[in-house]
Amino acid sequence: MSFLNILASALAKKAAILALSILSLSQAAFGKVENIDYLTAAEDIAVMSQSLVKNYFYLGENLNASRSEQMLSKHIANVDASLSKLKSFKNQDQIEDDLMFVEMIWAEFKDTLNQEYSRDTGLLVIDMGEVLLEGSENIARVLYGTSPDAGEMIDVIEQQRYLIERMAKLYIISIAGFKDFNVAKQTSNTVKTFDDGLAKIESNGYPEKVKKKISKLRKRWDSSRSYYLKVEEGDLPRTVFFNTEMIERLLLDIFKHHKL
């Protein structure tokens, strides 16, 4: 099947993909994983599917352009590394079809990210980001097993990273004029899901050093939650960009505790 046919099919079920994207990651949090490194690689691609779109639009709108360009390059390299990791999965036959699909979409997506910013290209970037998200989620589902381990909280934290990047993406595409994606409703749902995930993190037992990180995360989120909800006003694009990065850093610090 050609990429255009795949993209056309994806666009035909656009509403379903957008509605399920948050739910699917949330549901995955209750599973257990056999190999955290491979699951993390798949979920990192899901996070990057949002951050790449966000940074492309911030760069195109000339908002935080220098930092956006730097992060765009970094996150492209992150997806390349995650795909390389997934290709080394020992039971390759379990994810082969989905991985081939993701690799093909990623090649097209990466090429598009290097094209000049325009409304048409921006629309393609948004759609490709959603297709990459769906493909990476399919791989993540396959990588769940039944052995109990630290996978549940790692998945919750990865979900939070995805959600905060999605909020920022919705904010900047709204500023860019893409208001036909029902950004207010999507953002409201994403904020609610982030609230739920943060409550799960806070209810987990952590040593004092990590608890301090979680306390900082809570304070930053509580102080800025309303900014994301004002997505249709779009008055604070730089604040949202900066705050998203700060929350991501705190989540990664908590994530590292589980990887030790």
N, C-alpha and C positions, 0 to 999 in steps of 0.2 A: 504494500500500500504506500503510495507517495505521501510525502509530508503534507502537501496541500489537502489531500483527502483526509489525512489524520487530523489536521487542524480544523477542517470543515466539520468533521464529526465531533471534535471537541467543542467547537463553537455551538453546534446544534444542541448540545446538552450543557451549555454554559451555566444556566441557572442552577442545575443540579450540582455541578462541580463546585460552584461558589457556595451553595448552601451546605454542602457536605464537607467542605475542606476543613472547617474548624471542628466539626463533629467527629470526623474520622480520627484526627489526632487525639481528641479527647477520649474517645473510646479505646484507643490503643494503649492509653495509660494504665489500663487495668490488666494488660497482658504481662507475661513474663518472657524474658529473652534468653536464648541460649548463648548468644555471643554479642556482648554489648558493643564491641568495637564496630562490628558490621551494621548493627542497628543504628548506632550513632552516625555512621557514614551516610546511611539512607536519610535519616532525619535532618542531618546537616544540609543535605540538598534541598529538603523542604523549606528550611529556614532561608537558605540562599535564594530560593525561587522568589521570595518576597523582597529580600534585601537588594537583590540585583535590580529589580524593577524600581524600587525606591530610589536607589542611587542613580540609575539612569535618568529618572525624571528630575531629581534634584539637580543633576548636572545639566540637563537640557534646559531647565528653568533658571539656570545660573544662580542657584541658591546653595551655599556651602559647596561651591563647585570644586575647589581644590581637594577638600576632604572627600567629597563624593567620588571624584575620579580615583583617588587613592583606594577607597573602600571597594569600588567597582572592580579594580584590578585584583585586589586581595581576594574578593569573594569569587571571582572567576577561577582563580587558582585553587580556592577551597573546593569548588565543585569538581574540578579536574582531579584533585587528590582523593576526594570521596569516591568518585567513579573508579579510580585506580584501585582503591581499597576493596570496593565491592567486586571487582573483577578477580580478586584473589580469594573470594569466598570458596571454601572447599567443596560445598555442595552446589556448584555453579548451575546445575540443571534446574534447581528450584527457582532461580531468579533470572534465568537466561533470557526469556522472552521480554520480561519487563525491563531488564537491564539494556538489551538491544534497543528497545523503544526509547528509553531515557537517553542513551548515548546519541541516538539520531536526533531527538528533539534538542538536546544540549548543543550539538554541533550547529544547528540552525539558529538556536537562541543566541549563542555566543557570537555568531556572525552578525546577527541583527543588532546586538548591543554595540557593535563597532560602527554601525551606520549612523549617519547624521540624524539628529533629533528632529522629528516632525510629528504631526498628529497621526499620520498613517503608520509610521514606524512605532510610535508610542503605543498605538492600539495593538499592534502585532506583539510588542514586548509584553504588554499586559496579558494577552492571551497565551503566549508561550510560557510565561511564568506560571499560569494556572495549569497548563498541560504538564510542565515539569513537576509541579507540586503533586499532581495526581499520580504520575508515574513513580515518583519517589515514595509516596505513601503506599502504593501497591507492593513495592519491594519491602518496605518496613513491615507490612503485615505478614509477609512470608517469613520474615526473620524472627518472628515470635515463636517460642517453644513453651515447654511446661516446667522447666527447672526453675525453682525459686532462686532469685538472686537480687542484686541491687537495681535491676532494670526498671522497675516501676517508677521510682523517684527520678531516675535519669530521664525517663520518657516524659514525665511531668515537666521537668526543667526545660527539655528540648521543646516541648509544646509551648512553654512560656516565651522562649526565644522566637519561635515562629509567630506567635500572636502579637508580640510587641512590634516585630518587623512588619507584620500585616497592617497594623494600625497606622504606622508611619507611611506605608505604601498607599493606603487608601487616602490619607491626608494629602499627600503630594499629587496624586492623580486627580483629586478633586480640585486642587489649586490649578492644575493644568487644563481643567475644563472637562474632564471625563466624569461627568455627574450622572451619566446614564447607567452606572453600575450600582445604583442604590447605595451609595457609600455611607449614608447616615445609618441605615439599618444594619449594614454589614459591620460598621464600626461599633455600633451599640452591642451587637451580638459578640463581637470579638472582645470588647471590654469586659462584658459579663463573664465570658469564659476565662479571661485572664484573672478576674477576681476569684473565681472558683479554684484555679490552679495555684494562686498565691496562698489561699487558705490551706490547701493540701500541703504545700511546702512548710508553712508555719506549724502545722500539726505534726510534722515529722520530728523525731528526736535528733538533735544536732549538738555537737560540742559548742562551748561558749564562743569560740572564735567564729564559727559559722553562723551562730545565732546573731552576732553583731552585723554580719553581712545581710542577713534576712531582715533585721530591723531597719537597716539603711534602705533596703529594697522597698519595704513597706512605706517608709516615710517618703521616698521619692515617688512611688506610685500614687500615694494618697494626695501628694501635693500637685501632681500633674495629670491625674486621671481625667479631669474636666477638659484639658487641652485637646485630647484626642476626640472627645465627644463633640467638640465644636468644629468637627471636620468640615462642615459646609461653610463655615465662616472663613477658615483658612488664614487667620490673622497672625499665627505664630509658627511659621514653617521652620525657622531656625531653632526655636525652642524645642519643637517636636523632634527635630533631627538630633539635637544634642542630648535631649532627655532619653531618646530611644537608645542611643549609644551607651549612656550611663547605666541604664537598666540592663542592657545586654551584658555589660562588663560584670555587674553584680551577679547575674544569673550564671555566667561562666565561672565565676569564683566558687559559687555553690556547687556547680557541676563538677569542678575539679575535686571537691571533697569525696564525691562518689566514685571517682576514677582512681583514687589512691589505692 
